């Protein structure tokens, strides 16, 4: 790539990152941004960025194709305007760059992992020297040292004409072996109330917030697994798409989700190997005060001893009472492992993310 083009590209990337930083809160609440999400990049619409284009002048002279020509008239009814149209440019940005911007703007600390899981990937480590091996692993210094020793011992080395010529017996090669290394792994268990009071907008807020949580955690851990639980009066595990699309009706028993969450953790994710992050989203309604007490006891006695952090986000709904976050606050207000957030609307996503991820747990 020519230097001037590369410099232009870098300047354009800086412009894109600057626009993202300036309007981060708006992008965090924008569904458009996630419309074309891939494994490693996400497309974002950037209005008001000038798109370079060729400008053609009026051709005063004759040439090939000269003449009036024939064409088909258009059928437009509007009048010509004198204002430039607004261009919207879609730009791909990597999730790593997006996470970097998120961390810088929210001043998020790096997470200190607690559990480490043995990943089945090996790292080659050179451990010694052998007399046989491929040319790619030939150890040049050791080979010439051996040749020099042989020539000195044989009396064929002349210090005045210091020529050292290795032969096959002089060749030395590096040896290696594969060694597994512990790598940090995390499991995120997303739980959401899908009863009738959680409408489409509430679920969209949860979807957007979950995207940003995932984006940040994947920069902190080599391996991130996401599990999804929906609940009304009964909880069940579902895939990601079902999680954000399902809508049920009826009552709400939050304890059903917490019990299923603990079942998944206890069966699949040993605490000494995994960093565990349960996130629960609800509008704050629960079926009964007795079930709320059961939830609080379960969180305190079973969940908190094994997780890095328990996070609860309460999405405001005109049908929800909002009581559950008050109950959690009363019990866990001084507990560093518990993170509670009120999310009134899309504008509140940025503050909620900082609340959840700002402790570095």
Residue pairs with C-beta under 8 A, 6 or more apart in sequence:
1 9
15 49
16 44
16 46
16 49
16 91
16 93
17 93
17 97
17 101
19 46
19 49
20 27
20 44
20 93
20 98
20 101
21 101
21 104
21 105
24 101
24 102
24 105
24 350
25 347
25 349
25 350
27 33
27 44
28 208
28 212
28 346
28 349
28 350
28 353
29 205
29 208
29 345
29 346
29 347
29 349
29 350
30 208
30 346
31 204
31 207
31 208
32 44
32 45
33 42
33 43
33 44
33 45
34 42
34 207
34 208
34 211
35 43
36 42
36 43
36 90
37 43
37 211
40 94
40 95
40 96
41 92
41 93
41 94
41 95
42 92
42 93
42 95
42 98
43 90
43 91
43 92
44 90
44 91
44 93
45 88
45 89
45 90
46 88
46 89
46 90
46 91
47 86
47 87
47 88
47 89
48 86
48 87
49 87
49 89
50 87
51 87
51 89
95 215
95 218
95 219
96 219
98 215
99 215
99 216
99 218
99 219
100 219
102 108
102 212
102 215
102 216
102 353
103 216
103 219
106 350
106 353
106 354
106 357
106 358
107 354
107 358
108 216
108 354
108 357
108 358
108 360
109 358
109 359
109 360
110 220
110 360
111 217
111 220
111 221
111 275
111 308
111 360
111 361
112 360
112 361
113 184
113 186
113 220
113 221
113 275
114 275
114 308
115 184
115 185
115 270
115 271
115 272
115 273
115 274
115 275
115 276
116 182
116 183
116 184
116 185
116 273
117 182
117 183
117 184
117 185
117 223
117 273
117 274
118 180
118 182
118 183
118 273
119 180
119 181
119 182
119 183
119 185
119 222
119 223
120 180
121 180
121 183
122 178
122 179
122 180
123 178
123 179
123 180
123 181
124 176
124 177
124 178
124 179
125 176
125 177
125 178
125 179
126 174
126 175
126 176
127 175
127 176
127 177
128 174
128 175
129 139
129 142
129 172
129 173
129 174
129 175
130 172
130 173
130 174
130 175
131 169
131 171
131 172
131 173
132 171
132 173
133 173
133 174
133 175
134 173
137 173
137 174
137 175
137 176
138 171
138 172
138 173
138 174
139 172
139 173
139 174
142 172
143 166
143 170
143 171
143 172
144 164
144 166
144 170
146 166
146 170
146 171
146 172
147 164
147 165
147 166
147 167
147 170
148 157
148 164
150 167
150 169
150 170
151 157
151 164
151 165
157 164
183 222
183 223
184 220
184 221
184 222
184 223
184 275
185 221
185 222
185 223
185 224
185 225
185 273
185 274
185 275
186 217
186 220
186 221
186 223
186 224
186 225
186 274
186 275
186 276
186 277
186 308
187 224
187 225
187 226
187 227
187 265
187 268
187 269
187 274
187 275
187 276
187 277
188 213
188 214
188 217
188 224
188 225
188 226
188 227
188 277
188 278
188 279
189 226
189 227
189 228
189 229
189 261
189 264
189 265
189 276
189 277
189 278
189 279
190 206
190 210
190 226
190 227
190 228
190 229
190 243
190 279
190 281
191 229
191 230
191 231
191 235
191 257
191 258
191 261
191 278
191 279
191 280
191 281
192 198
192 203
192 206
192 228
192 229
192 230
192 231
192 243
192 280
192 281
192 282
193 231
193 232
193 252
193 254
193 257
193 281
193 282
193 283
193 285
194 203
194 230
194 231
194 232
194 246
194 247
194 248
195 232
195 248
195 249
195 250
195 251
195 252
195 285
196 247
196 248
196 249
196 250
196 319
197 283
197 285
197 317
197 319
197 320
198 247
198 282
198 283
198 315
198 317
198 320
199 247
199 317
200 247
202 283
202 315
202 317
203 244
203 245
203 247
204 244
204 346
205 315
205 343
205 345
205 346
205 349
206 244
206 281
206 313
206 315
207 244
208 346
208 349
209 281
209 313
209 343
209 349
209 352
209 353
210 279
212 349
212 353
213 279
213 353
213 356
213 357
214 224
214 226
216 353
216 357
217 224
217 277
218 224
221 275
226 240
227 237
227 264
228 237
228 238
228 239
228 240
228 242
228 243
229 235
229 236
229 237
229 238
229 257
229 260
229 261
229 264
230 236
230 238
230 242
230 243
230 246
230 248
230 257
231 252
231 253
231 254
231 256
231 257
231 260
232 248
232 249
232 250
232 251
232 252
232 253
233 250
233 251
233 252
233 253
233 256
233 287
234 253
234 256
235 256
235 257
235 259
235 260
236 260
237 260
237 264
238 246
251 287
252 282
252 285
252 286
252 287
253 286
253 287
253 291
254 280
254 282
254 286
254 291
254 292
254 295
254 324
255 291
255 294
255 295
255 298
257 280
258 280
258 295
258 298
258 299
258 303
259 298
261 278
261 303
262 298
262 302
262 303
265 271
265 276
265 278
265 306
265 307
269 276
271 306
275 308
276 306
276 307
276 308
277 307
277 308
277 309
277 311
278 303
278 307
278 310
278 311
279 311
279 312
279 313
279 356
280 310
280 311
280 312
280 313
281 312
281 313
281 314
281 315
282 312
282 313
282 314
282 315
282 320
282 324
283 314
283 315
283 316
283 317
283 319
283 320
283 322
284 314
284 320
284 321
284 322
284 323
284 324
284 325
284 326
285 319
285 320
285 321
285 323
285 324
286 292
286 295
286 323
286 324
292 323
292 324
292 327
295 324
296 327
296 328
296 331
299 310
299 328
299 331
299 332
299 338
300 331
300 332
303 310
304 310
304 335
304 337
304 338
307 337
308 337
308 361
309 337
309 338
309 339
309 356
309 359
309 361
310 337
310 338
310 339
311 338
311 339
311 340
311 341
311 356
312 324
312 325
312 328
312 338
312 339
312 340
312 341
313 341
313 342
313 343
313 352
313 356
314 322
314 324
314 325
314 340
314 341
314 342
314 343
315 343
316 322
316 342
316 343
316 344
316 345
325 340
325 342
328 338
328 340
329 340
332 338
332 340
336 359
336 361
337 361
339 355
339 356
339 359
340 355
341 351
341 352
341 355
341 356
342 348
342 352
343 349
343 352
